Amino acid sequence: QHTQPTLSTHTQFPLPQHKMDSGDVPNPLPSNEQWNDCLCVFTGALEAVISLYTTGDVFYYGSHDGAIRSFNLKNGKRVQVLRGHKNWVSQLKGSQRDKKLLYSCSRDATIREWNIESGECQHIFEGHEGPVNSIHVQDNLMASGSHDGTVLLWNLETRQVEKAYTGHTSTVSCVKLQGNYLLSGSWDTFVKVVDITTDKVVNIFAPSQSPVRCLDTYQPDEQTFLVIVGSADGNIYVNDLKSAKIVKILKQHTEPVLCVQMFKDNVLFSGSDDRTFFQWDFQEGKVMHSYNGHTDAVRCISTSPNDEVFTGSFDCSVRMWDFEAVQRKIAQEALIQQELEEQRKKQEELQAQLKKERKKKGKKGKGKKKK
């Protein structure tokens, strides 16, 4: 039997030190100002949260035991348990062409296609010779990266491998499809970019000398294509896709960066082994806010179609964060800083004016003495 998670609504609560009671009934936790960025927390789960996917009403999470569990976001009740994987579920991705389809990859070397309406596994994709660490779905294509060092490109209509890419000398930790480009990051420290229409390698680069743990992309305009890489050295590297040059390095985490995700309005999220979950001003390259609450590594980030933000952690919890409230807080702080800066400038101008007047008076005094 599996412990039912407990949903704690309202804001402001720390995780308890004891096991939560099982059941579906929400159980509010003690109030504490430190946790007021969190709208609700799902805890009491049996295993650590490895992967996460959210829709508007339900979230799904994969764990060490190979099961995928889903829960209603409004009342915390379990919706279903998808069983089939024999090892931990590394990543979950929804389908863009069919909302009832969910894809999962696992350390059991397989990928599964699930019908989340019926709860049935409709297909098992087999092709990798080692654990599958990452998948990404775009239209009728799916990319997968594995411990075996290969990246496979699947046709989701025929459910067959269209192309297999080699070149990495170690575990492929992350993959992403972006238009015609297929990006893969590896423990061999390299990011590889392939044009899937021509099969030509667009670029290969190593952001650092440390393993690549995660990646995302950002295209602010037609001329700019940036690759955002979370590294095992705790830094986030931003590289230009075509030139491979490092545009900026975001430094704040103290342990490996396990997940990165570009959001909206110049916002970047990152989670780390150091238990922190940061919101960055991507343009400025600085942390705008630190969301506090997780007591172990932040393993995954997911955003819903309603712009809700979720994180999953090895502390066996999923947290839903009050992004809009944090945005208002950041805006207020920026306004206060602007007002303080204006006051400082006025003070400096006043001091300069007084200094000038004293200087004038000093010159007049010297003129009178000479007479």
Sequence and secondary structure as in RCSB ss.txt:
>XXXX:A:sequence
QHTQPTLSTHTQFPLPQHKMDSGDVPNPLPSNEQWNDCLCVFTGALEAVISLYTTGDVFYYGSHDGAIRSFNLKN
GKRVQVLRGHKNWVSQLKGSQRDKKLLYSCSRDATIREWNIESGECQHIFEGHEGPVNSIHVQDNLMASGSHDGT
VLLWNLETRQVEKAYTGHTSTVSCVKLQGNYLLSGSWDTFVKVVDITTDKVVNIFAPSQSPVRCLDTYQPDEQTF
LVIVGSADGNIYVNDLKSAKIVKILKQHTEPVLCVQMFKDNVLFSGSDDRTFFQWDFQEGKVMHSYNGHTDAVRC
ISTSPNDEVFTGSFDCSVRMWDFEAVQRKIAQEALIQQELEEQRKKQEELQAQLKKERKKKGKKGKGKKKK
>XXXX:A:secstr
     EEE SS     SS    SSS       GGGTTEEEEEE  SS EEEEEE SSEEEEEETTS EEEEETTT
  EEEEE   SS EEEEEE SS TTEEEEEETTSEEEEEETTTTEEEEEEE  SS EEEEEEETTEEEEEETTS 
EEEEETTTTEEEEEE   SS EEEEEEETTEEEEEETTS EEEEETTTTEEEEEE SSSS EEEEEEEEEETTEE
EEEEEETTSEEEEEETTT  EEEEEE  SS EEEEEE STTEEEEEETTS EEEEETTTTEEEEEE   SS EEE
EEE TT  EEEEETTS EEEE HHHHHHHHHHHHHHHHHHHHHHHHHHHHHHHHHHHHHHHHHHHHHHHH 
